[in-house]
Amino acid sequence: MRSKVLSTLCGIGTCMLVQNGVAADQPVAVASPPVTTTSTSSTTTTTVSPATPRLATTTSAVTTTTTPPDPKAIEDQLHDLVDTLKKTYNAAQSLQAECNRTYNADALDNMIMDPWMEGQPGLAHVQPPFPGALKPLPARRKWVDHDEAEITALLRMLTTEVNAIGPAANIDTSIKVTVEIMQDNMQQVDEQYARLDSLTRPATMDERGQPNYDKVAITKAAQALKDETSGLNEIRKRLLRQLKELSKK
């Protein structure tokens, strides 16, 4: 029994020696130090720069001081306007006369030199034209162009003068209505002028090389222009009366 225990102990010792030898032959494993994972929480500091200030849009109320028109100055303009209206009327009438020229054929053919006239010999007096003796004459281009150019220049002046009277509308409500009527009438004048201007520039010529004027149409258009001019003068008179009534208040 004792020998069995000894042999067992010897076997255990031998095993331990063998194990220790093997352990001596093996490289000693160096324990690596524990890795400390330092989690560095990077704090991202977002520096927000102050916003660029917007341009302050300051809407300042612009106070426009409208100086009321001087009634006396408006009256002076209205007095001056009458001359332009008269000249425009006369120019249109002159154009009508050019388109309606006639001569008394019978009277001219029968007119003789009478050497026995009392006083100084000359053409015998002739009675008024006989029925059917008036013969139309063609409209002459130089005078048609002259009258039309004069009307054109006068209407430019008339437009400027009517526009200058426009501020009178700020004086009173009743005057404002009259000024608006005057401006509307001026538009009618412009329309009649445009028609008249086209008629004085025909596209065709006659056998003598003269423009083929439609004398009847030109006469009617010129009459319409005269009528509108007369109407404009009546409005001018009304406006003058209104200004005078206001000045009395």
C-alpha positions as CSV (number, residue, x, y, z in Angstrom):
1,M,0.0,0.0,0.0
2,R,2.9,2.3,1.0
3,S,4.7,1.5,-2.2
4,K,1.6,2.3,-4.3
5,V,1.3,5.7,-2.7
6,L,4.9,6.4,-3.3
7,S,4.7,5.4,-6.9
8,T,1.6,7.6,-7.3
9,L,3.5,10.5,-5.7
10,C,6.4,10.0,-7.9
11,G,4.2,10.0,-10.9
12,I,2.6,13.2,-9.9
13,G,6.0,14.8,-9.4
14,T,7.3,13.6,-12.7
15,C,4.2,15.1,-14.4
16,M,4.8,18.4,-12.6
17,L,8.4,18.5,-13.7
18,V,7.5,17.8,-17.3
19,Q,4.9,20.5,-17.2
20,N,7.3,22.9,-15.7
21,G,9.9,22.1,-18.4
22,V,7.4,22.6,-21.1
23,A,6.4,25.9,-19.5
24,A,10.1,26.9,-19.4
25,D,10.5,26.2,-23.1
26,Q,7.4,28.3,-24.0
27,P,7.8,32.1,-24.2
28,V,6.2,33.8,-21.4
29,A,3.2,35.7,-22.6
30,V,3.5,39.3,-21.5
31,A,0.2,40.6,-20.6
32,S,-0.5,43.7,-22.5
33,P,-1.7,46.5,-20.5
34,P,-5.4,47.1,-20.7
35,V,-6.2,49.5,-23.4
36,T,-8.1,52.4,-22.1
37,T,-10.3,53.7,-24.9
38,T,-10.6,57.3,-24.2
39,S,-13.6,58.4,-26.1
40,T,-12.8,62.0,-26.7
41,S,-16.1,63.6,-27.4
42,S,-15.1,66.4,-29.7
43,T,-17.5,69.2,-29.1
44,T,-18.1,71.0,-32.3
45,T,-18.6,74.5,-31.5
46,T,-20.5,76.2,-34.3
47,T,-19.9,79.8,-34.0
48,V,-22.7,81.5,-35.7
49,S,-21.6,84.8,-37.0
50,P,-24.2,87.5,-36.5
51,A,-26.4,87.7,-39.6
52,T,-25.6,90.5,-41.9
53,P,-28.2,93.1,-41.1
54,R,-30.6,93.7,-43.9
55,L,-30.8,97.1,-45.4
56,A,-33.6,98.7,-43.6
57,T,-36.1,99.7,-46.2
58,T,-37.5,102.7,-44.7
59,T,-40.4,103.9,-46.6
60,S,-40.5,107.5,-45.8
61,A,-43.7,109.2,-46.7
62,V,-42.8,111.7,-49.3
63,T,-45.0,114.7,-48.7
64,T,-45.6,116.3,-52.1
65,T,-46.8,119.8,-51.6
66,T,-48.9,120.6,-54.6
67,T,-49.0,124.3,-55.1
68,P,-52.6,125.2,-56.3
69,P,-52.6,126.9,-59.6
70,D,-53.0,130.6,-59.7
71,P,-56.5,131.4,-61.1
72,K,-55.2,134.7,-62.5
73,A,-52.5,132.8,-64.5
74,I,-55.2,130.4,-65.8
75,E,-57.3,133.3,-67.0
76,D,-54.4,134.8,-68.9
77,Q,-53.8,131.5,-70.6
78,L,-57.4,131.3,-71.6
79,H,-57.3,134.8,-73.0
80,D,-54.2,133.8,-75.0
81,L,-55.9,130.6,-76.2
82,V,-58.5,132.5,-78.2
83,D,-55.9,133.7,-80.7
84,T,-54.7,130.2,-81.5
85,L,-58.3,129.0,-81.9
86,K,-59.1,131.9,-84.3
87,K,-56.0,131.3,-86.4
88,T,-56.8,127.5,-86.6
89,Y,-60.4,128.3,-87.7
90,N,-59.2,130.8,-90.3
91,A,-56.6,128.3,-91.7
92,A,-59.2,125.6,-92.1
93,Q,-61.5,128.2,-93.8
94,S,-58.7,129.2,-96.2
95,L,-58.3,125.5,-97.1
96,Q,-62.0,125.3,-97.8
97,A,-61.8,128.4,-100.0
98,E,-58.9,126.9,-102.1
99,C,-61.0,123.8,-102.7
100,N,-64.0,125.8,-103.8
101,R,-62.6,128.3,-106.2
102,T,-64.8,129.2,-109.1
103,Y,-64.9,131.7,-111.9
104,N,-67.8,133.2,-113.8
105,A,-67.1,132.0,-117.4
106,D,-69.9,134.0,-119.0
107,A,-69.1,137.2,-117.2
108,L,-65.4,137.0,-118.1
109,D,-66.1,136.2,-121.7
110,N,-68.6,139.2,-122.0
111,M,-66.4,141.6,-120.2
112,I,-65.0,144.2,-122.6
113,M,-62.9,147.4,-122.5
114,D,-65.2,150.4,-122.7
115,P,-63.3,153.5,-123.8
116,W,-66.4,155.7,-123.3
117,M,-66.8,155.1,-119.6
118,E,-67.1,158.1,-117.6
119,G,-63.9,159.0,-115.9
120,Q,-61.2,156.6,-116.8
121,P,-61.7,153.9,-119.4
122,G,-61.7,150.4,-118.0
123,L,-63.6,147.1,-117.7
124,A,-67.3,147.5,-117.9
125,H,-69.2,146.6,-114.7
126,V,-70.8,143.2,-114.9
127,Q,-73.9,142.0,-113.1
128,P,-73.7,139.2,-110.5
129,P,-73.0,135.7,-111.9
130,F,-75.6,134.2,-114.1
131,P,-77.1,130.8,-113.0
132,G,-75.0,128.0,-114.3
133,A,-72.1,130.3,-115.2
134,L,-69.8,129.4,-112.3
135,K,-67.0,127.0,-113.3
136,P,-65.0,125.1,-110.6
137,L,-61.2,125.6,-110.5
138,P,-58.8,122.9,-109.4
139,A,-57.2,123.2,-105.9
140,R,-53.6,124.3,-106.2
141,R,-51.1,122.1,-104.5
142,K,-48.9,125.0,-103.2
143,W,-51.8,126.5,-101.3
144,V,-53.2,123.3,-100.1
145,D,-49.8,122.4,-98.6
146,H,-49.5,125.9,-97.2
147,D,-52.8,125.8,-95.4
148,E,-52.3,122.3,-94.1
149,A,-48.8,123.1,-92.8
150,E,-50.3,126.1,-91.0
151,I,-53.0,124.0,-89.5
152,T,-50.4,121.5,-88.3
153,A,-48.3,124.1,-86.6
154,L,-51.3,125.8,-85.0
155,L,-52.6,122.5,-83.6
156,R,-49.3,121.8,-82.0
157,M,-49.5,125.1,-80.3
158,L,-53.2,124.5,-79.4
159,T,-52.3,121.1,-77.8
160,T,-49.6,122.6,-75.7
161,E,-51.8,125.4,-74.5
162,V,-54.7,123.1,-73.6
163,N,-52.3,120.9,-71.6
164,A,-51.0,123.9,-69.8
165,I,-54.6,124.7,-68.6
166,G,-54.9,121.1,-67.2
167,P,-53.7,122.0,-63.6
168,A,-56.8,124.3,-63.3
169,A,-58.7,121.1,-62.4
170,N,-57.2,121.3,-58.9
171,I,-59.0,124.6,-58.2
172,D,-62.5,123.3,-57.9
173,T,-64.7,120.3,-58.7
174,S,-66.8,122.2,-61.3
175,I,-63.7,123.5,-63.0
176,K,-62.3,120.0,-63.1
177,V,-65.3,118.8,-65.0
178,T,-64.9,121.7,-67.5
179,V,-61.2,121.0,-68.0
180,E,-62.0,117.3,-68.7
181,I,-64.6,118.3,-71.3
182,M,-62.0,120.6,-72.9
183,Q,-59.5,117.8,-73.1
184,D,-62.1,115.4,-74.6
185,N,-62.9,118.1,-77.2
186,M,-59.2,118.4,-78.0
187,Q,-59.2,114.7,-78.8
188,Q,-62.0,115.3,-81.3
189,V,-59.9,118.1,-82.9
190,D,-57.0,115.7,-83.3
191,E,-59.2,113.1,-84.9
192,Q,-60.6,115.6,-87.5
193,Y,-57.1,116.9,-88.2
194,A,-55.8,113.3,-88.8
195,R,-58.6,112.8,-91.4
196,L,-58.0,116.1,-93.0
197,D,-54.2,115.6,-93.2
198,S,-54.7,112.2,-95.0
199,L,-57.0,113.8,-97.5
200,T,-54.5,116.5,-98.4
201,R,-52.0,113.9,-99.3
202,P,-53.6,111.8,-102.1
203,A,-51.7,108.9,-103.6
204,T,-52.7,109.6,-107.2
205,M,-52.2,112.4,-109.7
206,D,-54.4,113.8,-112.5
207,E,-53.4,114.2,-116.1
208,R,-51.7,117.5,-115.4
209,G,-49.5,115.9,-112.7
210,Q,-51.5,117.5,-109.8
211,P,-52.7,115.6,-106.8
212,N,-56.2,114.2,-107.2
213,Y,-57.7,116.1,-104.3
214,D,-61.2,115.0,-103.2
215,K,-62.3,118.6,-102.8
216,V,-65.7,117.7,-101.3
217,A,-64.2,115.5,-98.7
218,I,-61.5,118.1,-97.8
219,T,-64.2,120.7,-97.5
220,K,-66.2,118.5,-95.1
221,A,-63.2,117.6,-93.0
222,A,-62.1,121.2,-92.7
223,Q,-65.7,122.2,-91.7
224,A,-65.6,119.5,-89.0
225,L,-62.3,120.9,-87.7
226,K,-63.9,124.4,-87.7
227,D,-66.9,123.1,-85.7
228,E,-64.6,121.4,-83.1
229,T,-62.5,124.6,-82.8
230,S,-65.7,126.6,-82.2
231,G,-66.8,124.2,-79.6
232,L,-63.4,124.4,-77.9
233,N,-63.8,128.2,-77.8
234,E,-67.2,127.9,-76.1
235,I,-65.7,125.6,-73.4
236,R,-62.9,128.2,-73.0
237,K,-65.6,130.9,-72.3
238,R,-67.3,128.7,-69.8
239,L,-64.1,128.1,-67.9
240,L,-63.4,131.8,-67.8
241,R,-66.9,132.4,-66.3
242,Q,-66.3,129.8,-63.6
243,L,-63.0,131.3,-62.6
244,K,-64.5,134.7,-62.3
245,E,-67.3,133.4,-60.1
246,L,-64.9,131.7,-57.8
247,S,-62.8,134.8,-57.5
248,K,-65.9,136.6,-56.2
249,K,-66.4,134.2,-53.3
